[in-house]
Amino acid sequence: MGEMNSSQHVLPADWPAPENIRACTTLRTGGVSFNTFESWNLADHVADDADSVFKNRTILVDRLNIPTSPIWLQQVHGVNIFQVEPGVTKDLPTADGSYTDQKDLVCCVLTADCLPVLITNIQGSEVAAIHAGWRGLAKGVVEVALKQFNSKREDLLVWLGPAIGPEVFEVGEEVRSAFLCHDPDAHKAFMRSKNDTLLANIYQLARQRLQIAGVTRVFGGDYCTFTEDDKFFSYRRHAITGRMASLIWMQS
């Protein structure tokens, strides 16, 4: 990605995106929240102090030199993708992703174990941010987002941001069944733990869905929000906790 006015409190997307693309995930550090929300919580729906969240979002805009305030979504583990256009001021659209082909408009999703998926094309003329928990992923949120793009699938680049890792993501049999209905090879993304619990690899599941859709240039997927508690918020680790933001935009 191109130059960004960031710091150690941000994880830049590690992918060969065009120079005009800005993409990253925030870490949990570098904000003003306290206790279980310590310290850079960017969600206003998790019972954190409202003033702290406002300050944290102000820090976000300043720290990343964001051209316009991000479009914050009301995420519901669904498949709706909100199209961000100039002049859009809709408050909390209900969606689990956003897309734009306009410069300086910021797509953004919040996560704390679920998988953030950032997408652009090699021309740097389209971007999207997706919130992909296992429910949304199984329902097809990634595929719906891909349909927003005018680019050829082989021209798309995807970065998988930090999510819960495959060694600790315990799920029920209904989760495996939901993915097997779409792709029999999804069984490869599940394994049994030493305690005979079922573990899911959400990174692998996302890669499988992307490959079936014709997208093969996929990067990231190297972190675990649950075990790396010094860097990330994790809902599985603490039910009352903050959220990181994953953002992408085209710099003019």
N, C-alpha and C positions, 0 to 999 in steps of 0.2 A: 504494500500500500504506500501511498505518498506520505509526505511529512505531516505530522500531527503534533500540535502543541499539547503533549501528554506528559505523563510522569510515571513513577513506579506504581501508581494506583490504577493503572490501565493495562489491559492485556491486548496489544494490537493483533489483528488478524494476521496470521502467518500464511500468506498465499500470494501468488503472482498476479495480483490485481493491477489494473491500469493505475497510472500515477494520480489520476483525479479522484480515485476512490478512497474514502475514509471509512474504516471499519474497525471495531474493537468491542471488547467486553470490559466493563468496569470491574474492579476488585471490590472487596468489602471494606478496604481501608481508605482513609483520606477524607472522611466526612465528619459530621458533627453529632451523629446519633449516639445514644448511650445504650448500655446493658445489652440485651440480646440483639439489638439492632446496630451494634457497633460495627463500623461507624459511618459508612457511606451507603446507607439504605436509600434507594430511589423510588420505593413503592409507597403510595399513600393509602393503601387498603389493608395494611398489616398491623394496625394499632400503634404505630410509631407516632411520636409527637409531630403534629402537622407543621409547626414552625421548623423543626429539624429537617423534615422532608423537603420543604420549600428551599431551605438553605442548601441542602445537598443537591437539589436540581439546579440551583443557581451556580454552584461549584462545577457541576457537570458542564454547563454551557460555557463557563469561563475557561475551565481547564482544557477542554477539547477544542476551544475556539469554534464552537458550533454556530453555523450561519443563521439558523432559525431554531426555535424551541422544538424538541422532538414531539411527534404525535403520540401521546400516551394512549394505550389501548385498554379496554376492559376485556381481559383474556378469560375465556371460558372453556378451554380445551376443545374447541371446535375447529372448523375448517374455513371460516370466513376470512378473506384477505381484504383489507381496506386500501383503497387507492388514494394515495396522498397527492393532492393537486394544489397549485398556488391559491392562496386565499382560504384554504380549508381551516376552519376553526372549530369543527365539531368536537364537542367535549366527550372524551372517552368512548369512541366508537367501539361497539362490541365486535371484536375480531381477534384472531390469533396470529395475525401477521399484517404487514403493510408493504405496499409496492409503490414505486414511483419511477417515472422516466424524466423527471424534472430536476434540474440542478438545485443544490442548496436546500432541499427538503429532506428531513431526517426521518428515516424509518427506525423504529425502536421496539424492542420487546423486553419484558422483565422475566427473569428466571431465578430459581434457587434449587436446582437439581434437574429440572426439565432441560431439554436440549434447545439452545438457540441456534438457528440456522441462518446464515447470511449468504446472499446470492448476488452476483453481478454478472455481466458479460464481458468478453475480452475487449469490446469496444468502449466500455465504461459509460454506457448510455442508459442502463437500467439497473435498479437495485431493489432488493426486498429483504425484510427481516421477518423471521418466523419463530413462533413459540411452539416447540414440538415436544410436549410430554408424550408418554406412550399412547394415551387416548387419541390425541390429535394426530399423531404419527400413523396410528392404525386406521383412523378414519380417512386419511389422505390429505392432510393439510399441506404437505410438501408438494404433492401433485397439483393441488389447486393453485398454489403459489406459482408453480412453474408455468401454468396456463396463462398467467398474467404477462409473461415475457413474450416479446415479438422475435427474440433471437432464436437461432437454431440451438438445439439442446447441446450440440458439441461445442458451442461457443460460450457456454455457461460455466462459471466458477462458483464453487460452494465452499464455505468455511463452516465447520462444526465447532461452535463455541463450547465452553466448559459445562459439563453435565455430570450427573452421578455416574461413577465408574462401573464397569462390568463385574468387578469382584465384590461389590456391596449392594447392587441394585436387586433386592429381593422382590419377587413378584409372584402372583398366583397363576394357576393354570389358565385362567381366563385371558390373561395377557398373551401367552403363547398362542392360544387358540385364535385370538383376534388377528394375529399376524400370519398364522398358517393359512387362514382363509384367503389371504391375498397372495401368498407366496409360500409354497411348500418348503423352499430352501431357508425360510426364516428360522427353522429349527436350529440352524447353525449358530444363531445369535443367542442361544440359551444353553445353560449348563447347570449342573447340580453342584451345590457347595458341599463342604465336608459334613455339614449338618443336614444334608439332603433337602435344603431349600432350593427353590428355583431362582436362578440368577439370569438377568437379561442384560445384553450389551446394546444399549440404545444407540451408540455410535454405529455399530455394525448394522442394526436394523435400518437406520437412516441411509447408510451407504447402499444397502440392498434395494431400498425403495428408489433411490436416485438412479442406480444402475438400470433398473427395470424401465425407468422413465427416460433413459438415454443420456443421463448426465454422469460422466466418469471422472471429471476433474474436481475431485473432492479432497479437501485439506482439513487439518485440525483433528479434534477428537482425542486429545492427549492428556486431559485433566480429569480429576475426580472432585466434584464439589463436596462430596460427603467426607472424604478423608483429608482433604487439604483445607482444613478449617481456618488456617491463617490467611488464606486468599479469598475464600468464597463463602457465601451464605449457603445453607443447606436446610431445606424444609424437613428432610428425613432426619437430620441430626437434631434440629430444634424446631418444633412445629411453629413456635412464635419466633420469627426471624425476619431479616430484611431480604431485599432482592437486588441482584445486579442488573444492569442494563446492557443489552447488546445493540449497537447502533451501526447504521451504514448510511452514507450519503455520497452524492457526487459533488465535489467541490468545483465551483465555477472559476 
